[in-house]
Amino acid sequence: MGNDMAEAEPTAKRRVTIREVAERAGVSMATVSRVLSGNHPVPASTRARVLRASRDLDYVANAHARALVGGGRKMVAVVLRQVTSPFYAQVAEGVEAEAASRGWLCLVGTTGGDPQRELEFVQLMREEGARLVILVGGVVEDDAYRERVAHYAQALDSAGARLVLCGRPAPDPDIPALVVEFDNEAGAHAITGHLLSAGHRRIVFLGGLPGNTALDARVAGYRAALAEHGLPPEAAHVVDCGLGRAAGHRAMAQLLKETPDFTAVFAGDDMVAAGALRAITEAGLRVPHDISVVGYNDIPLAEDFNPPLTTVRTPAEELGRAAVRIALRDPEHAAGAHHLLGTHIVVRDSVQPPPQAPRDEAPDHPH
């Protein structure tokens, strides 16, 4: 994949001509036109040569872009890890609502976290003439990701389209991409401070995923809040179990068996918190009487948890709306711009001061 991108990047900076495709394929320009229009019969071997040449030269997307100059489809594509996650669904809803209000069509694609599927979907959206391609959610920001996103941004820009990174950072401020995200670190700092203010000192962060940009920022906010309250670095206890209700349940059940001396849990997101709540109840303990629990995102179900969950409200739908609104409002200056949306705590019933006696000494909860 890296080689394909390396070959494509130099051609992304200028328009490729049909003559170059014809020369590469060893056919006439008329034959190239017939193959790309799909309206005329062409021998399979010739067709394969032309398609390979057009792909190698990154011509197809440019051809579509030229066709769109006269006012083609107003289309925005949003690329998500999954649609079953409430957070991703809310962001997609915001993108769709903002697009619809402007008479634009919105297409949604899911990757399951597979970079190859992401690559293929972005390429397809370029070829279909999408004006905006929005990538949503935290990622593991490694060299492969940085290379891939730089390629997307340059290739979309060359086709007259724009890349928007929604809830994830740009790997390089110089690439032509717009970034719209919320302040993960500040939200985590605030919710950890809320637990500390209630008297908690042994607080576990449940749901780390090393390298994931969103969760790393939340862990940084958690650590900073502990340090500001005078706690040593070793007071931080980060459990790298990843996200999801099942992961939260499994990790919390194990934690209660192996390291039961904490009084509060900061879950990496509300679904992790849901799993943790279940594991705590199954262990015969009560929230918040025995253990306080907080989450992140404030999904719609959070207030229906038992007990209703104190969490960080992230503007998920507004994140999607802003991604479309900002990109369309100022297309010439949106590239390289960074917009940070705020978060705030929603206080419900899952936090109270820690119990006076440690749970492993309390007679009614032996561990």
HELIX and SHEET records of a PDB file:
HELIX    1   1 GLY A    2  THR A   11  1                                  10    
HELIX    2   2 ILE A   18  ALA A   25  1                                   8    
HELIX    3   3 MET A   29  SER A   37  1                                   9    
HELIX    4   4 ALA A   44  ASP A   56  1                                  13    
HELIX    5   5 TYR A   59  LEU A   68  1                                  10    
HELIX    6   6 PRO A   86  SER A  101  1                                  16    
HELIX    7   7 PRO A  115  GLU A  127  1                                  13    
HELIX    8   8 ASP A  143  SER A  158  1                                  16    
HELIX    9   9 ASN A  184  SER A  197  1                                  14    
HELIX   10  10 THR A  213  GLU A  228  1                                  16    
HELIX   11  11 PRO A  233  ALA A  235  5                                   3    
HELIX   12  12 ARG A  245  GLU A  258  1                                  14    
HELIX   13  13 ASP A  270  GLU A  282  1                                  13    
HELIX   14  14 PRO A  300  ASP A  304  5                                   5    
HELIX   15  15 ALA A  316  ARG A  329  1                                  14    
HELIX   16  16 PRO A  331  ALA A  334  1                                   4    
SHEET    1   A 6 LEU A 105  THR A 110  0                                        
SHEET    2   A 6 MET A  75  LEU A  80  1                                        
SHEET    3   A 6 LEU A 132  VAL A 136  1                                        
SHEET    4   A 6 ARG A 162  CYS A 166  1                                        
SHEET    5   A 6 ALA A 177  PHE A 182  1                                        
SHEET    6   A 6 HIS A 338  LEU A 341  1                                        
SHEET    1   B 4 HIS A 237  VAL A 239  0                                        
SHEET    2   B 4 ILE A 203  LEU A 206  1                                        
SHEET    3   B 4 ALA A 264  ALA A 267  1                                        
SHEET    4   B 4 SER A 292  VAL A 294  1                                        
SHEET    1   C 2 THR A 311  ARG A 313  0                                        
SHEET    2   C 2 HIS A 344  VAL A 346 -1                                        
END                                                                             
